[in-house]
Amino acid sequence: MPEAAAAKGTRLEGAQTEADASRKVREMFTEIAPRYDFLNHLLSLEQDRVWRARTARRLRPILRWGGARVLDLCCGTGDLAFALARQGPAQVTGADFSHAMLMCASAKSKTHARDAKAGSAGHPAFFEADALRLPFADGSFDLVTTAFGFRNLANYESGLQEIRRVMKRGGTLAVLEFTEPPPGLAGDLYRWYCRTVLPKIGGLLSGNPNAYKYLPASVARFFHPDELASLMRKAGFASVEYQRWTLGSVALHTGIKV
């Protein structure tokens, strides 16, 4: 069985328990929050903007319904939440357990509110919350999204169960995540970049080299797309499918709560 298939949750160096893993992930994102957006755009060659915009367009039929309630989980600095809000009048809520990341998201809210189209439902609201213990009632949301955050959960099965709990029956889950590209020249070049170039640049510019060593290591350890799809089905989601983008390095999984 591949290592990814056996992974139950993320593990940073030195973490012995799920609580340790969660604490270390929170500390890591707190440290890199000030340079997080800049490095995301730089290291992805601006593709992170494309991936989030494409995800939001894919979900447009839900977002255009004015009564829809949307949760963007592990929202970080809010880029996906803002992309979702631009697509329609749905009520978008962002949640993350890093206070520093949410401070960045809140700062962006002023610009988003100024630029929001007339007639929109407004800009997203942001809450500090742990994805494994969400402060929302059962059946609260029509759509739950997460972009590049699910991989960082200390327990993937528990995360999916908690997501399912807060979703309405028939609601949609969308998970945008990095994945290992298929074998071949393009995939080998991607792996060389992620494991050699990205940690050096990210570590130098962020001041936290361990955070940018963690990124490629966490992707290598994470589920392959078929494995994540299988885990979603096991957790109670139907009509699960995925699309791979950008040389197979990113995958968008969607599923329906039954």
RACORKA-V54105 format. One record per residue. N is the residue number from 1. PHI is phi in radians with two decimals (NA if undefined). Layout:
N_PHI, N_PHI
This chain:
1_NA, 2_-1.08, 3_-0.99, 4_-1.05, 5_-1.14, 6_-1.51, 7_-1.15, 8_-1.75, 9_-3.13, 10_-1.17, 11_-2.46, 12_-1.51, 13_-1.00, 14_1.64, 15_-1.40, 16_-1.80, 17_-2.30, 18_-1.09, 19_-1.11, 20_-1.07, 21_-1.07, 22_-1.07, 23_-1.10, 24_-1.18, 25_-1.11, 26_-1.07, 27_-1.09, 28_-1.10, 29_-1.24, 30_-1.10, 31_-1.21, 32_-1.64, 33_-0.92, 34_-1.06, 35_-1.94, 36_-1.06, 37_-1.10, 38_-0.98, 39_-1.25, 40_-0.99, 41_-1.18, 42_-1.17, 43_-1.27, 44_-1.65, 45_0.98, 46_1.25, 47_-1.22, 48_-1.07, 49_-1.14, 50_-1.12, 51_-1.09, 52_-1.21, 53_-1.12, 54_-1.15, 55_-1.09, 56_-1.09, 57_-1.14, 58_-1.07, 59_-1.68, 60_-0.94, 61_-0.99, 62_-1.35, 63_-1.22, 64_-1.41, 65_-1.47, 66_-1.09, 67_-1.56, 68_-1.25, 69_-1.96, 70_-2.18, 71_-2.04, 72_-1.75, 73_-1.58, 74_0.92, 75_-1.27, 76_1.04, 77_-1.51, 78_1.62, 79_-1.06, 80_-1.22, 81_-1.01, 82_-1.19, 83_-1.09, 84_-1.15, 85_-1.11, 86_-1.24, 87_-1.48, 88_3.01, 89_-1.50, 90_-1.03, 91_-1.50, 92_-1.85, 93_-2.09, 94_-1.85, 95_-2.34, 96_-2.71, 97_-1.69, 98_-1.74, 99_-1.08, 100_-1.11, 101_-1.12, 102_-1.17, 103_-1.09, 104_-1.13, 105_-1.11, 106_-1.10, 107_-1.11, 108_-1.22, 109_-1.01, 110_-1.12, 111_-1.16, 112_-1.10, 113_-1.09, 114_-1.21, 115_-1.62, 116_-1.07, 117_-1.22, 118_-1.08, 119_1.60, 120_-1.33, 121_-1.37, 122_1.86, 123_-1.59, 124_-1.10, 125_-1.73, 126_-2.12, 127_-2.31, 128_-1.50, 129_-2.76, 130_-1.49, 131_-1.08, 132_-1.57, 133_-2.54, 134_-1.36, 135_-1.56, 136_-2.11, 137_-1.22, 138_-0.99, 139_1.11, 140_-1.51, 141_-2.16, 142_-1.46, 143_-2.54, 144_-2.14, 145_-2.14, 146_-2.71, 147_-2.10, 148_1.05, 149_-2.11, 150_-1.03, 151_-1.04, 152_-1.61, 153_-1.24, 154_-1.31, 155_-2.59, 156_-1.23, 157_-1.14, 158_-1.10, 159_-1.08, 160_-1.15, 161_-1.15, 162_-1.20, 163_-1.05, 164_-1.07, 165_-1.02, 166_-1.48, 167_-1.63, 168_-1.29, 169_-1.07, 170_1.54, 171_-1.27, 172_-1.92, 173_-1.93, 174_-2.27, 175_-2.05, 176_-1.79, 177_-2.55, 178_-1.22, 179_-2.61, 180_-1.22, 181_-1.24, 182_-1.10, 183_-1.05, 184_2.37, 185_-1.05, 186_-1.09, 187_-1.14, 188_-1.15, 189_-1.12, 190_-1.06, 191_-1.12, 192_-1.09, 193_-1.10, 194_-1.19, 195_-1.68, 196_-2.04, 197_-1.42, 198_-0.99, 199_-1.08, 200_-1.21, 201_-1.17, 202_-1.07, 203_-1.14, 204_-1.15, 205_-1.43, 206_-1.62, 207_1.40, 208_-2.32, 209_-1.08, 210_-1.13, 211_-1.10, 212_-1.61, 213_-1.47, 214_-1.10, 215_-0.96, 216_-1.13, 217_-1.15, 218_-1.22, 219_-1.17, 220_-1.10, 221_-1.48, 222_-1.34, 223_-1.09, 224_-1.28, 225_-0.94, 226_-1.10, 227_-1.21, 228_-1.15, 229_-1.04, 230_-1.13, 231_-1.12, 232_-1.11, 233_-1.10, 234_-1.07, 235_-1.39, 236_1.88, 237_-1.84, 238_-1.97, 239_0.91, 240_-1.33, 241_-2.60, 242_-2.58, 243_-2.18, 244_-1.85, 245_-2.20, 246_0.90, 247_1.08, 248_1.37, 249_-1.54, 250_-2.36, 251_-2.33, 252_-1.90, 253_-1.73, 254_-2.29, 255_-2.77, 256_-2.02, 257_-1.25, 258_-1.90
